[in-house]
Amino acid sequence: MPVWNTFIEGDNLDVLPQLAAEGFCADLVYLDPPYNTGHAFAYRDDLRGAAGQSRHDAWVGFMRPRLVAGRELMAESGAVFVSIDDHEVAHLRLLMDEVFGEQNFLAQVVVNLNPKGRQLGGGFATSHEYVLVYARDARSCVLDARSAETVDEADFPLVGDDGLRYRHLPLRNTNKRFNPVTSPTLHYPLYGDPGSGRVSAEPFEGGVEIVPVFGDGRPAVWRWSRPMVEQRSADLVCRPVRGRSGARVDVLQKDWLHRDARGARRKKLRTIWLAEEIGSTDTAVAELKALVGHVFETPKPTGLLRRIVATMPDDAVVLDFFAGSGTTGHAVAQLNAADGGTRQCVSVDVPAPTRLGSNAHAAGLLTVADVTRARLRAVAAACGGGLVERVVGTP
């Protein structure tokens, strides 16, 4: 049984080459790098302060070698998610295009982490950040941007004899780009009895011929091929309907709520993630406080990371080399405990001093790495899965 969490203390420019030398390969990389708020970076940064550089140039120069090194550790089927705010999202998007290739861009997600909005200062009350998503190679990426959490049972109002919920969808393709000219093999007659609801690809006694038409009477096509109809005729029903050209008989599909091997239907994730779905900065602070105290001001909620990690297979190897408070490792442990997965997470953070007078410093957590380590130790005790700890470079 693999250990779920590994924590490596060290600057990521030291740690990532070491992992490469060890043959490490990540299926998923999540990064929450330092946002460019004008403060100095805690990580080793040879470019910071170079003559003539703007803050944006310095930040991009700081990020580029780390993204390049991280990319080299990713499986061809892998993906990377990077959290960022308005200060650098435009520059990060261009940098990600440079490092990963424009063709491997998957999404720019808006994340509503502060529903109340930031009330300090002037201007707008900002309530969102972003997550940029790129594939290592979009042609072979195994990321599945669907989730059972986004499915609403209320959308499936009908109940079968076996107690399973479903809804009716037209078997006719409602997209007019698909028609007898563009998809001729999908324009064929079916046979149905509107009294019993029976549908068949072959004529039967009591059945009437049904051809697909749009509401205005123009010829349409079915969404299923004839062999599919023959295989799944029990999932079809015919009913009288009324269109603009009058009454007719149509074929409907029973679209089941529970249908795949996981036992739960999955729906594509939207590109706006609400706090009510994935948590907020406030809930993230409360989660961390419950484990080790109020020792980090802006952690990410585990709900955000669970959603991200769940886009990959349940044996994924996850890498977070800006680990901060350790949310990624926490989310991995939570998912494994919930679904029996064997995900593994490697978290990396630098032993940068915590601020004098801060809650973390007062709690005896003298470096950022101490915060990460403390949380992952608490996670191992609460969720299981163990923890391996290492130090790379000069402590």
N, C-alpha and C positions, 0 to 999 in steps of 0.2 A: 504494500500500500504506500503510494508516494506521500511525502510530506507536502501539505498544501501551501505552506508559506516559507519563503526564504527571505531574510533581510540582509542586505550588504551595506555596510557603512563605508562611504568613500565618495569622492567626486566622480560623477558619472563619466568624465573624460578618462579617468583611470579604470573605472569598473567595466565599461563597455568593451574595451579591447581585451580585457582579461576574460570576460564571458565569451568573446569570439574565439579566443585561443582554446577555450575549454569545449568548443563545439556547441555552445548554447544556441537554441533556435526558438523564437517566440512566434506563437500563432496570433497573438494580439498584443499591441503596445498601447498603453494609455499614458498620456502625459498631461500634467497640470503644472506647466513651467512658471517661473516667476513672472508676474505681469509687469509691464514696463511702466511703473508708477513714479519713476524718478529716483528710486533708491538703488544703491549699489547691489550688484548680484553677489550672493554668498559663494557661488561656485568659481572655480578657477577660470579666468577669462583673460587671455593674453591681449585681446583686442580692445577691451574696455579702456576708455580714456585716450585712445589714439587721436592725434591732432586732426582737427577738422571733422571728426565724426559727430553726427547727431545722435540723440538718444535712440532713435529708430535704427540707425546704422549699427550702433553698439549692440542693441538687442538682437538684431538679425545675425550679427557676427557671433554673438554668444550662442544662438540657437543652431546655426548651420552645422557646425561639426558634430553636434550632439544628434541632430536628426539624421545626418549621414551615417554616423556610427550605429544608431538605432536601426536604420533601414537594413544595414548589413546583417543584423541579427534576426531579421524577420523571415519566416517561411514564405515561399512564393504564394501560398494560399492565404497569407495573413493580411491583417488590416491594422491601421493606426488611428487612434482618436486623440485629438489634442484640444484641451480646454483653453479658451482665451477670451479676453474682453475687447472692448472697442478700441483700446489704445493701439493694439498691434494686429487686429484680425486681418486688415488689408495686407499688411506686410507679411504676416504668417501665411496667408493664402498664396501669395506669390512665391514665398520660400518653399512651401510644400509642393507647389507646381514644379519648382526647380529640382527639388530632391527626389520626389516620387513620380513626377510626370503628370501633366494635365489630364492625360487619358485615364489616370488612376484615381481621379477625384470621384468620391461617392456622394458626399453630402456636406452641407453646412447647416448644422442644427442650431436652432435658437433654444436656449435653456433658461427657463423662468425660475431662477434660484432665489429671487428676492421679490415676492409678490407685492409687498407694500411699496417697493421702490426705495432707493437711497434718498433720504430726505436732507442730508447734509449738503451744504454748498448751494450754488445757484443752478440754473438750467433745469433740465428734465430729471425726473425721479427714475433713474435707470433701474430696471427690474430684470434684466437679462444678461446672459453671457452667450458664448458660442462654443460649439464643439465641431472642429473640422475633421472629416473622416476621409481617409485615403486607403486604397488597397496597395499592397506591395506589387501585385499584378492583377488588374481587374479581370483578366481572362480566366484566372485560376482561383480567385478569391472565394473562400467558402462562407463569408459573412452572410448571415440570413437576417435581413432587416425586417423581420416580422416578430410579433410577440403575442402570446395568449392574453397578456394583460390589457391589450387595447381592444379586445373583443367584448362587446356589450351583449349579455344574454337577452336583454329586452328586444334586440333586433331579430330574435328567433322565437316568435310567439306561438308556434304550433308544436304539438307534442304527439309523437308516434305511439303506437301500441306498446312499444318497449320502453316508453318513458323518456326517450331522447328528444331533445328540442330541435326544431328545424324551421325553415322559412321557405316560401315559394319564390323562385326566380324564373323569369321567362327562359325557356330553352332557346328561343329565338335570339340571335345576336342583335342587340339594340344599336350597335355602332354601324351607321350607314356606310362606312367605308368598306364593310364586309357585306357583299351582295352577290347575286348569282354571276355577275361578271368577274369580280375579283376572287371569289371563292366558290367556283362552280360545283365542287364535290360535296359542299355542305348544303346544297339546295336539292332536296329530295323529299318525297312524301312520307309522312308517318301516318299511323292509323290509331284512332282512339275512340273510346266509348265514353261520352261525357256523363253518362249515368253512373257507371262503375268507376270511371277514372282510368281504366286500363289503357296503356299505350304500348304499341308494338311497331317494329320496323316492317312487319309483314301484315297483309290484310287478315282480318278475322271476322267472324260473324258478329254483327252488331257494331262493328267499328266503322268510322267514317274517315275518309282521306283528309289529312291535314297538311297543308303546305305552309311554310313560314312566310309571313307577310308583315310589313310594318303597319303601324296604326292607321296610316292613310291608304292602305291597301296595296302599296308597292311591294314587289317580290323581295324577300329577305333570305337569310340562310340560318341554319341551326348552329349552335355552338359546339354540338357533339357530332362526331362522325357516325355513320350507320353502325359500324361495329361497336362503338361505345354505347349506342342506344341498345343494341342487342345484349350487351354485357350488363347494363345497369338499368334495364327497363323498370325494375321495382322502384327506382328513385324518380320516376316520371309519373305525372298525372295529367289528364286533360280536363279542361273546364271551359264552360261557355264564358266568353268575354265580350265586351262591347267596345269597338273601336270607332274611329271617326266615320268609317264607311258602313257601320252597323254591327249587328251581332255576328260572332263567329266562334269557332272552337280553337283553343290554343293549347299548347303543351307547356307545362311548368315543371321545373326541376325541384325536388326536395333537397334543399341545401342544408346539411346537418351542422349543428354547432360543434359536435365532437366527431372528428373524422380522421385524424392522422395517427401515426404510430405513437405519438406522445400522449394521445388521449385528449388533446385540447386543440381547438382551432387556433390558428395564428393569423394575425392581420398585420399588414405593412405598417411600420412605424411612420408617423408623420414627422416633419422636420421642425415642429414646435413642440417642446417637451415642457409640460406644465408642472409647477411645484406640487400640485395635488397628486400627480402621477409618480414623481421621482424624488420628492422631498425638496427642501430648501436649505439655505445656509443655517437658518434657525434650527431645523430638525437635525442637521449635521452636527451642530455644536452640542445639541442635547445627546446625540448618540455617543459622541466622544466623551462628553462629561460623565455619562453613565459607566464608561469603561475606565478612564484614567483621570477624569476631572476636566475642568474648563481650561485647557492648556494650548488651544490653537484657535485663532480668531476666525479663520475663513476655510474650514474644512469643506470637502465636498460630501454630499449625502450618499449613503450607501445605495439608496434607490437609483441614483444616477449611474453608479458603477455597475450595479446588478443588471440594469437594462443594457449597458454597453457589453458587459461580459457575456450576457445571454445571447448575443448575436452570433457567438462562435460555438463550436461543439463543446460538449460537457467534459471533454478531456483536454481542453485547450491549455497551452502554456502562456501565461500572461506576464508581461514585463512593464514595470512602472519605474522609470529612473528619475522622476521628480516626486518621490513618494509622499513627502509632506507628513500629514498626520496618519498615513497608512490606510486610507479608505479603500484602496483597490484590494489590498490583501484581505481586509475585513469582508468586502463584498464577495470575494472568491470563496472564503470560508462559509459565508452564509448560504451561497448557492449550493456548494457541495453538501452541506448539512441538510438542505431542503430537498435536493433531487438525487442524491447519491452520486453526484459527479466526481471526477478525479482531476479537476482543474488544479494547476499549480501556479503560484504567483511569485515572481522575484521582484522585490521592492528595493530600491536603491535611494539612499539620501546621504547628504553631506553633513559632516559634524560641525556645521556653522553655529556659532554661539546664539542662544536665544537672548532676547533683549532683556537687559537689566530692568527689574521691576515688573516684568511680564508674569502672567500666571504660571507659565511653564517654568520659568527660572525660579519662581518662588516655590514651585513643587519639586525642585531638585532636578528638573530636566534641563540640563545646561546647554544642550545642543539640539538642533532640529532632529538629528539622528536619534537622540534619546527619546524624543516624542514618538517617532515612528516605531522604535523598538518597544516602547512601553505599550503602545496600542496593540501591536501584533502579538506580544506576549499575553495580553489580556484576551485577545481574540482566540488564541490557541486554547486558553483555559475555558473560555465560554463556549466555543463552537467545535473544538477539536481540530485534528489535522496536524498538530505539531508546529514547530518553528525551528528553522536552522538559521544561525547567525554567523556572519563573516565580517571581516574588515579587510578592505583593499586599500593599499597606499598607507600614508603616514596617518595614524589616528589623530 
